[in-house]
Amino acid sequence: MAKRIALCCLFLVACSWCSWRSPAMALRRVLVTGGNKGIGRALCRQLAADHGFYVLLGSRDPGRGEEAVKSILEKSPECQDRLEFLPLDVASDASVKAAAETVREKFGTMYAIVNNAGVGFQNSMADTLNINTYGPKRVCDHFLPLLDPKEGRIVNTASASGPNYNAGAPAAEREMLTNPDVTWEELSATMEKVSKDPGGRQPYGFSKACLIAYTMMLAREKPELKINAMTPGYILTDITRGMGATKPPEEGTKAAIYCLTGDLKGNGWYYGSDALRSPIDRYRAPGDPPYEGP
Ligand SMILES: NC(=O)c1ccc[n+]([C@@H]2O[C@H](COP(=O)([O-])OP(=O)(O)OC[C@H]3O[C@@H](n4cnc5c(N)ncnc54)[C@H](OP(=O)(O)O)[C@@H]3O)[C@@H](O)[C@H]2O)c1
């Protein structure tokens, strides 16, 4: 009898270990970078509270990260077992590598990454590119091996400033940034050159246009994953404070949630804040017909 009970216990422990590490569980585990405030924080809460995800809330500052988790749990205590802080500075290769290692050791695999962390309009070209474009690339480089190889998704938070930038860019640059066959060599060479001499370019729009191009490139290289870019819309956060935005962060999550949970028809696309596909060489207003081109 004692032997039978011991065998049963062993079986139950093995089952719970397997389900903890299994791809099925990994289907719902998602990292949100820059999750400590603004749209990222709203997204973390909604993903954990309303969509059943296990959320890793990335923050470069431990105090701000822990505080964000606490404030989400005060509002949504039901998220207690599916929300945790992950130290992650997207500007630091060492930090991103360490974060990926932590996730690998603790969970093994995960379902998705939302590259949300970003800076706005007050930074130099080099700093803006380092966070808004090289940042998501660093995260993808280190976290891609952890993603579920068949179901994994990546959502890159771009901005309408990206397509707007492309609309007014010099012809050769626009052609490169909107070319479905764009390569990392082309992109990084241009970013390096522009970092040193911005030549009148607006850093934020340029960084987001490059992020959209990177998204297209990565989706082409990893067709088995769902990799897309989107804009949250014009949302009142620290990035836009004093610029006339009025919508709360909670209203800036629709496109990201669609890219994470929707039945996506394409890959490497850019979605507007209404979660409809948008062109990448010009602005499409929310509510306008979706882009149907190549
Ligand atoms: N608000 C809008 O209207 C709008 C429109 C289009 C696109 N977006 C994009 O939406 C994303 C979120 O922006 P938001 O409006 O929510 O602005 P926000 O409130 O300023 O949030 C930005 C987040 O990014 C984090 N971050 C910045 N640099 C980081 C780094 N090196 N490593 C890790 N995290 C870093 C910030 O962390 P700290 O607290 O440590 O600074 C913060 O958590 C950005 O990518 C932004 O470009 C926003």
The ligand as a Gaussian input file, in Angstrom:
#p B3LYP/6-31G(d) Opt

LIG

0 1
 N        1.877000      57.353000     -26.160000
 C        1.677000      57.370000     -27.468000
 O        0.836000      58.158000     -28.018000
 C        2.436000      56.432000     -28.356000
 C        2.157000      56.469000     -29.735000
 C        2.852000      55.596000     -30.562000
 C        3.761000      54.710000     -30.045000
 N        4.011000      54.704000     -28.698000
 C        4.990000      53.737000     -28.199000
 O        4.430000      53.009000     -27.134000
 C        5.485000      52.508000     -26.299000
 C        5.161000      52.805000     -24.845000
 O        5.219000      54.211000     -24.661000
 P        4.291000      55.006000     -23.634000
 O        3.539000      55.990000     -24.442000
 O        3.561000      54.075000     -22.745000
 O        5.401000      55.853000     -22.851000
 P        5.912000      55.790000     -21.333000
 O        4.780000      55.892000     -20.405000
 O        6.995000      56.813000     -21.266000
 O        6.527000      54.335000     -21.207000
 C        7.759000      54.003000     -21.797000
 C        8.259000      52.753000     -21.122000
 O        9.486000      52.369000     -21.749000
 C       10.428000      52.158000     -20.718000
 N       11.796000      52.294000     -21.169000
 C       12.426000      53.354000     -21.725000
 N       13.714000      53.059000     -21.949000
 C       13.903000      51.781000     -21.525000
 C       15.007000      50.911000     -21.494000
 N       16.216000      51.286000     -21.896000
 N       14.828000      49.654000     -21.014000
 C       13.619000      49.251000     -20.573000
 N       12.549000      50.051000     -20.544000
 C       12.687000      51.299000     -21.022000
 C       10.074000      53.177000     -19.646000
 O       10.708000      52.832000     -18.427000
 P       11.184000      53.939000     -17.348000
 O       10.008000      54.221000     -16.474000
 O       12.300000      53.254000     -16.655000
 O       11.617000      55.161000     -18.122000
 C        8.574000      52.985000     -19.638000
 O        8.236000      51.848000     -18.905000
 C        6.760000      53.190000     -26.806000
 O        7.475000      52.296000     -27.629000
 C        6.245000      54.349000     -27.626000
 O        7.142000      54.765000     -28.609000
 C        3.364000      55.541000     -27.851000

